[in-house]
Amino acid sequence: MSLYAFPPEPQVAVPVAGRDTLFPVRRLYCVGRNYAAHAREMGFDPEREPPFFFCKPDNSIVVAPPGQTVEFPYPPQSGNVHHEIELVVAIGRGGRDIPVGQALDHVFGYAVGLDMTRRDLQFKMRDKGRPWELGKAFDHSAPIGLIHAAEDIGHPASAAVWLQIDGADRQRSDIDALIWSVPEVIANLSTYFALQPGDLVYTGTPEGVGPVERGQVMRGGIDGLGEIRVRVV
């Protein structure tokens, strides 16, 4: 007889590029306003204020394999859903209060991801001083490509990041424009949470965020990490 009142959901996992293994997902952490130009377009000063974080549930993951177009269902209760292309860091070794100089030792690999956002609900909650979950932590809000192991590709410090909608450029920058680098993000985040293997960190989006409409195809990528294709349905 099962110990559970009902069958638990299966483990959420992301395939690892070039290997017959899966990366089991534990938590999704996201960094807010981590590119100066994006901070400006959102109406904020891009000075190096301490990084801040929010979370998404693991079942917001939608895996976008190479060469395939996956679906993003337009979420309810919103009329202004935005794309945000991001570098995703996969944590392979846990720790708390991790020094910046040792942070990359905790990285399993990297991927391309999208932080889809119900912008109208995010702003509504923000203006009322309420949490952002309605705007950020909804179903299918975290499409992701394959994870590329750091032992295969190293730790990219500079790489073009871009997103197109139906072939037209929307976002284009470089990950070297991050206000807070990957090691700094990991070190700071680990002062708030004990990081564990299986955690994913969405490191922030560059400028050019904007709305998507049903029927459009988002195509985005990071040099060395491949591309993802997502159709809004």
Rosetta blueprint (number, residue, H / E / L):
1 M L
2 S L
3 L L
4 Y L
5 A L
6 F L
7 P L
8 P L
9 E L
10 P L
11 Q L
12 V L
13 A E
14 V E
15 P E
16 V E
17 A L
18 G L
19 R L
20 D L
21 T L
22 L E
23 F E
24 P E
25 V L
26 R L
27 R L
28 L E
29 Y E
30 C E
31 V E
32 G E
33 R L
34 N L
35 Y E
36 A H
37 A H
38 H H
39 A H
40 R H
41 E H
42 M L
43 G L
44 F L
45 D L
46 P L
47 E L
48 R L
49 E L
50 P L
51 P L
52 F E
53 F E
54 F E
55 C E
56 K E
57 P L
58 D H
59 N H
60 S H
61 I E
62 V E
63 V E
64 A L
65 P L
66 P L
67 G L
68 Q L
69 T E
70 V E
71 E E
72 F E
73 P L
74 Y L
75 P L
76 P L
77 Q L
78 S L
79 G L
80 N L
81 V E
82 H E
83 H E
84 E L
85 I E
86 E E
87 L E
88 V E
89 V E
90 A E
91 I E
92 G L
93 R L
94 G L
95 G E
96 R L
97 D L
98 I L
99 P L
100 V H
101 G H
102 Q H
103 A H
104 L H
105 D H
106 H H
107 V E
108 F E
109 G E
110 Y E
111 A E
112 V E
113 G E
114 L E
115 D L
116 M L
117 T E
118 R E
119 R H
120 D H
121 L H
122 Q H
123 F H
124 K H
125 M H
126 R H
127 D H
128 K L
129 G L
130 R L
131 P L
132 W L
133 E H
134 L H
135 G H
136 K H
137 A L
138 F L
139 D L
140 H L
141 S L
142 A E
143 P E
144 I E
145 G L
146 L L
147 I E
148 H E
149 A E
150 A H
151 E H
152 D H
153 I H
154 G L
155 H L
156 P L
157 A L
158 S L
159 A L
160 A E
161 V E
162 W E
163 L E
164 Q E
165 I E
166 D L
167 G L
168 A E
169 D E
170 R E
171 Q E
172 R E
173 S E
174 D E
175 I H
176 D H
177 A H
178 L E
179 I L
180 W L
181 S L
182 V H
183 P H
184 E H
185 V H
186 I H
187 A H
188 N H
189 L H
190 S L
191 T L
192 Y L
193 F L
194 A L
195 L E
196 Q L
197 P L
198 G L
199 D L
200 L E
201 V E
202 Y E
203 T L
204 G L
205 T L
206 P L
207 E L
208 G L
209 V L
210 G E
211 P E
212 V L
213 E L
214 R L
215 G L
216 Q L
217 V E
218 M E
219 R E
220 G E
221 G E
222 I E
223 D L
224 G L
225 L L
226 G E
227 E E
228 I E
229 R E
230 V E
231 R E
232 V E
233 V L
